[in-house]
Amino acid sequence: MTTRKIQQKIFYPTSLVLAVIMSDACLAAEVLTKKRSPTKKTEAVLKNSDIVELKAVTVAGKAAQEPGDPYDKSYSSTNSTAATKTDTPLIETPVSVQVVPRVVMDDQKSVTVKDALENISGVRPQPTLGNDVGFLIRGFRQPKFFRNGLVANGTNANFPSFFDTANIERLEVLKGPASILFGRIEPGGLINLTTKKPRDIAYYSLEQQFGSYDFYRTQWDATGPVTKNGKVLYRFNGSNLNSNSFRDFIFKDRVMADASLTWRATDATDFTVEVEGIDQDYQADYGIPVVGTRPAAIPVSRSFGDPNDPVDHASKVNLNTELTHRFNESWIFHNRFLMQRTNSAETFINPAPAFGKALNEITGEMQRNIFFQSQDTESYATNLDLTGKFQFGLTRHEILVGYDYLRSFTKYHTQGFYDKANSPALDINIYNPGPSYGIDPALFTSTLLNTEPLDTGSNFSVFKDQWHGVYFQDHIVLWDKWHVLGGGRYDWTETGTAYRESFAVADNALSHSSPSIIRKNEGFSPRVGLLYQPLNWLSVYGNWTTSFGASNGISSTGATFAPQIGEQFEAGFKTEWFDKRLFATIAYYHLTKENLLTPDLSTPDLNDSVAIGKQRSQGLELDVSGQLTEEVSMIGNYAYTDAQIITDTRKLNGHLNGYEGNRLPNVPKHSGSLWLKYDIKRYVPLRGVSFGVGAYAVGQREGDNENSFQLPGYVRLDAFTAYHWKVGGMKWTAQLNVRNLLDKTYYESTDPNLNLSPRLSVYPGSPLFVMGSIRLEY
């Protein structure tokens, strides 16, 4: 509840005051608000009335918050554009959609997207080389991110990707296949980042953070009108990060700046342009190896890189636009466009062979060599959407028709050796690594003049992807209780990869390609959902949907693979409590995926793939977020995930079904979290104090497809406290956050066979981490 005083004096005619007293309030209100023209009788009354002065009035009630209001401290979210590309409330949407609002990220001090996504059921990190890429959703890896509804990291999304949360307004996760509206995507779900938009009310903030392991981060935000009439609005936000790590030799320095302008050309048309730039220096990290069936019993701080390893670098530029035109209250046209350029260059001392037995688990001796990889990606994405609302007979309709297009072009180059050890020169003992540290810088230079002795000219690669699709959707409402969501999409895709002795030769091979280089696929993806809302606060729903993915690899013989297909059945219910302040979803799903590709480790070429048949994930998920009381907020989740390989078409050691029945790697059967925050408002002496605690639990996970080792389960405790106060028109916040309060040792994930074997790359979680911050808003 928010209480505001109206200080100005209000003057009303005496006769109108009497009219209110005599139950003629409606007539008086309509006259005063000019919603009704005064009659001759009323005009006479107004003309001859005396004037009385009313005292100041105190009005108590809930203050309405606009979307994206920086002062909105509510954990609840009732809408999401990711699910339907419309403004349909979540409780009327027959799919599972979860949202992490900005206030949660601020309370938890989520510096990475990974930290924020811990609040959503069934989502687990699975990065490569410690980068911000790769998540498991409902058991299936999803390397892609979407930014304001468009692909944010190209089609070859396994290359290094990096984000900063300073310009993120909220995170949305759509569970299950999302191909109907977003095209080629993995069936587990979709992660959409919604960035901050310009506002018509001036707002400024500056925050300084500091913490363990020489962590320093500054973030800022400024927005408001450019012109007096509010036709042009701006926003400028960003961050500057300098941080070491609990891991030896690992660090990250990053600068992000985001600027946007909104032009309200007319009352019906507005246009927004946004430019984001990120520049990052860092060291790639491949974690620690496995000994036996568990991560090696060594300090989680121990790294097997080198202090003389050259610094890695990555940069990214996003340019996106959004045009909205409202023909009337019912029909709206949207156009979005996103151009992205990313590049990265990484040199690291990796175990060699990277996908073999580089470690002698008895002696602890690990063979290594020096490897370099770089990538440059340019991608363009756009869509056109038309939404409309109308009534037909006894039914209400909200329809969507659209078209989207994506083109992505990537150059990938390698030097050095990932499969051939430089032994004994670069050997290191994982139990006593000190004597091997300090590699001669000249060795990096000389090694990178050579390449892995594979097929001639395979170290220059070009990837080209192009796909476009048309889609439609109709949300039908019957008798205000039944909601039918139906639609479909047709895709046309082209995917090409060439490995040659130079980029020019590889690009020429794609331009004059054979069918084995350029793979073309097309397919239809339907979605049907049904929701029944017997009460305003309760919905019961179910859906059936499919996903379509173009073949995205080639075999050792150059043969193509059939497209990846996903299918899901889902049922559940949604509830809203406490005047829509608390929202909950319970969902059961059964999800399958066919023709999954994985690196073919039986050949020397890292780029060869093999299909491993069919996988299945099924389980139960619970998500709750919002306000329990005026002072207590919460966000929590639980997931039971049963994810297995149910068909394996490969031959291992001459026998079929080598992995059949194995659990999918890095997927716990049980996981969940609960974060509670208490804002003291009623006890005046402590008003302005906030504090909270969070628990994050993850069960045991298999480390690889072979199920040859396991990552132990863990429970992590976090906590925070903050104090808010005002000085003049400025709001100050001092905050202290503690992550891993009990300093537990735990392991988050393994590499998904992209840069190293999972047995050589287990990523440990951070020990006790303390962060302090001071924030100014006005």
Summary of the structure (lengths in Angstrom):
residues: 778
radius of gyration: 28.7
end to end distance: 21.6
largest distance: 105.5
contacts: 2696
relative contact order: 0.12
helix: 10%
strand: 53%
